[in-house]
């Protein structure tokens, strides 16, 4: 039996579908696909279309139980990232988030938010070698953060303008993002 191009394509298609059905191979394949999409930098929002965060009334806690009052970050440059350990696009963008965090921690405030149990999150963070702190929300996030899917990331300037609002995986360690942050820090 001779294999035609059509039969070869069908075999490859069924192999891929089979790999996506198997739980052990599904997530790595999805992460790989999202990593290929995460090469693009998020875009800044045109100044005339930027929303302003009016309500900073939001409480979060870290794994040690320390409460972060988001109100205390008002007047600072803030990057807020909603994510989960089971989310392939979140996993795909985390290396670029970690690199950005390592270089800008102390210059801007990072708020990594997950609804997952801290045991799961801390195990993931440790396994991957990440150094950022993760928070669980204690109260409802501000209405401007209309999070219906993850990952969802917001970059706010010192006046509370949402400069970047990105859903899905992105390259957060790009020159474009770094330039945006550097410009916000100069203001």
LINZIVEN-V677332 format. One record per residue. N is the residue number from 0. RES is the residue in one letter. PSI is psi as a letter, one per 40 degrees, with the letter a starting at -180 (999 if undefined). Layout:
BEGIN
n: <N	N>
res: <RES	RES>
psi: <PSI	PSI>
END
This chain:
BEGIN
n: <0	1	2	3	4	5	6	7	8	9	10	11	12	13	14	15	16	17	18	19	20	21	22	23	24	25	26	27	28	29	30	31	32	33	34	35	36	37	38	39	40	41	42	43	44	45	46	47	48	49	50	51	52	53	54	55	56	57	58	59	60	61	62	63	64	65	66	67	68	69	70	71	72	73	74	75	76	77	78	79	80	81	82	83	84	85	86	87	88	89	90	91	92	93	94	95	96	97	98	99	100	101	102	103	104	105	106	107	108	109	110	111	112	113	114	115	116	117	118	119	120	121	122	123	124	125	126	127	128	129	130	131	132	133	134	135	136	137	138	139	140	141	142	143	144	145	146	147	148	149	150	151	152	153	154	155	156	157	158	159	160	161	162	163	164	165	166	167	168	169	170	171	172	173	174	175	176	177	178	179	180	181	182	183	184	185	186>
res: <X	X	X	X	X	X	X	X	X	X	X	X	X	X	X	X	X	X	X	X	X	X	X	X	X	X	X	X	X	X	X	X	X	X	X	X	X	X	X	X	X	X	X	X	X	X	X	X	X	X	X	X	X	X	X	X	X	X	X	X	X	X	X	X	X	X	X	X	X	X	X	X	X	X	X	X	X	X	X	X	X	X	X	X	X	X	X	X	X	X	X	X	X	X	X	X	X	X	X	X	X	X	X	X	X	X	X	X	X	X	X	X	X	X	X	X	X	X	X	X	X	X	X	X	X	X	X	X	X	X	X	X	X	X	X	X	X	X	X	X	X	X	X	X	X	X	X	X	X	X	X	X	X	X	X	X	X	X	X	X	X	X	X	X	X	X	X	X	X	X	X	X	X	X	X	X	X	X	X	X	X	X	X	X	X	X	X>
psi: <h	h	h	i	d	d	d	d	d	d	d	d	d	d	d	d	d	d	d	d	d	h	d	d	e	d	d	d	d	d	d	d	d	d	d	d	d	e	e	i	i	i	i	i	h	h	d	e	e	h	i	h	h	d	h	e	g	h	h	i	i	a	e	e	e	h	h	h	h	d	d	e	e	h	e	i	h	h	h	h	h	h	i	i	d	e	h	d	d	d	d	d	e	d	d	d	d	d	d	d	d	d	d	e	h	d	d	i	h	h	h	h	h	i	e	i	h	d	d	d	d	d	d	d	d	d	d	e	f	i	e	i	i	i	i	h	h	d	i	h	i	i	d	d	g	g	h	e	i	i	i	h	h	h	h	i	a	d	e	e	h	h	d	h	h	h	h	i	i	i	g	e	f	i	d	d	d	d	d	d	d	d	d	d	d	d	999>
END
